[in-house]
Amino acid sequence: MTFFFAGQIVGIEGYVGNVASGLVAGMNLARSLNGEELVSFPLTTMTGALMHYVTHAEAQNFQPMKANFGLLPPISGDLHLRKKERYQAYSDRALKNLQAYMLSYGIMRTSVL
């Protein structure tokens, strides 16, 4: 028997993170029941970065976490970007990577960007 957990029980704080983790758990439950490969969102997306944090943090140092830009891998050359530009670059990269990921899994049928 396989169990899928989401939300505060796994150490995610905040409404958005809890909803995102529930979405991932629900998608993976459905995929598991259909014998399909489980999804794991790209680390460059907030959902992927948050899920990676709660599944890979060291147990002795684990702290509950909410969605924040510090979880995302840095943008190359981001030392020269102002905060607003850096956050926009994170967003642009995440949308591009998420779309490619969804197309590859058949979650999305056509490109929207």
Secondary structure as the mmCIF struct_conf table of DSSP 4:
data_model
#
loop_
_struct_conf.conf_type_id
_struct_conf.id
_struct_conf.beg_label_comp_id
_struct_conf.beg_label_asym_id
_struct_conf.beg_label_seq_id
_struct_conf.end_label_comp_id
_struct_conf.end_label_asym_id
_struct_conf.end_label_seq_id
HELX_RH_3T_P HELX_RH_3T_P1 GLY A 7 VAL A 10
TURN_TY1_P TURN_TY1_P1 GLY A 11 GLY A 11
STRN STRN1 ILE A 12 GLU A 13
BEND BEND1 GLY A 14 GLY A 14
HELX_RH_AL_P HELX_RH_AL_P1 TYR A 15 LEU A 33
TURN_TY1_P TURN_TY1_P2 ASN A 34 GLY A 35
HELX_LH_PP_P HELX_LH_PP_P1 GLU A 36 VAL A 39
TURN_TY1_P TURN_TY1_P3 LEU A 43 THR A 44
BEND BEND2 THR A 45 THR A 45
HELX_RH_AL_P HELX_RH_AL_P2 MET A 46 HIS A 56
BEND BEND3 ALA A 57 ALA A 57
HELX_RH_3T_P HELX_RH_3T_P2 ALA A 59 ASN A 61
STRN STRN2 MET A 65 LYS A 66
HELX_RH_3T_P HELX_RH_3T_P3 PHE A 69 LEU A 71
BEND BEND4 LEU A 72 LEU A 72
HELX_LH_PP_P HELX_LH_PP_P2 PRO A 73 ILE A 75
TURN_TY1_P TURN_TY1_P4 SER A 76 GLY A 77
HELX_RH_3T_P HELX_RH_3T_P4 ASP A 78 HIS A 80
BEND BEND5 LEU A 81 LEU A 81
HELX_RH_AL_P HELX_RH_AL_P3 LYS A 83 TYR A 105
TURN_TY1_P TURN_TY1_P5 GLY A 106 GLY A 106
BEND BEND6 ILE A 107 ILE A 107
BEND BEND7 ARG A 109 THR A 110
#
